[in-house]
């Protein structure tokens, strides 16, 4: 049976459907986003919500829908596509793992060594969009140098849609000084009982005093909720991870073979054009030639 496809266009989200005799038998979403590559930005199609109803599985509909979406993205100038994939499936479509899962864990005993930092006020807010513009500004300041970090436009970003889990939005722990937001942490709403889980942290200027203020408040919250440890999802070179090493912690990194954060290049030429200004800056002062060979 030959499949037909339709795409529902929404602002920033494109729903791709496969149809048989007018019935939708498989679908996915392509989400418009940009990722940092130094000063450059890469146009990315984020694939989400891949689904085939049970009665239509094992008929090749999902494969056909994914392949159609890849062609659709290439025609529309996307340079890269990324997704969070189930284990050992998306490599069949030439996706490869490009994000690791990085976790820093500290016991309450070790965290108790953090001293209170004066001059700051603390707000624990249930609204995931609390001071979203300022959160986005701090995030961009701290992460724009990180390759493949997602761009958050301060005037457009509307707050956290997810924490560590996809099922619910996080709470926001804010550190303020004189009415200005100077640091934040996104707290998982319903973590495992022994842990206080932190999906993201940021501080203006990566200020260690602000990070220490965050740590003190995390300790206080964990103590109130009778937690055993605090788990922070941070890359190992994050300033907060550096600070935690001084108190004693465990740092873990996991890269699955096929699963988790995965990506594939859609338009290699367009990708290199997009990152050329950053590559030129990095190559300043070097002698000789640089070649890139594509398979």
Secondary structure, 3 states (H helix, E strand, C coil): CCCEEEEEEECCEEEEEEEECCEEEEEEEEEEEEEEECCEEEEEEEEEEEECCHHHCCCCHHHHHHHHHHHHHHHCCCCEEEEEECCCCHHHHCCEECCCEEEEEEEHHHHCCCCCCCCCEEEEECCCCCCHHHHHHHHHHHHCCCCCCECCCCCCCCCCCCCCCCCCCCEEEEEEECCEEEEEEEECCCCCCCEEEEEEEEEHHHCHHHHHHHHHHHHHHHHHCCCCEEEECCCCCCHHHHHHHCCCCEEEEECCCCCEEEEEECCHHHHHHHHHHHHHHHCCCCCCCCCCCCC
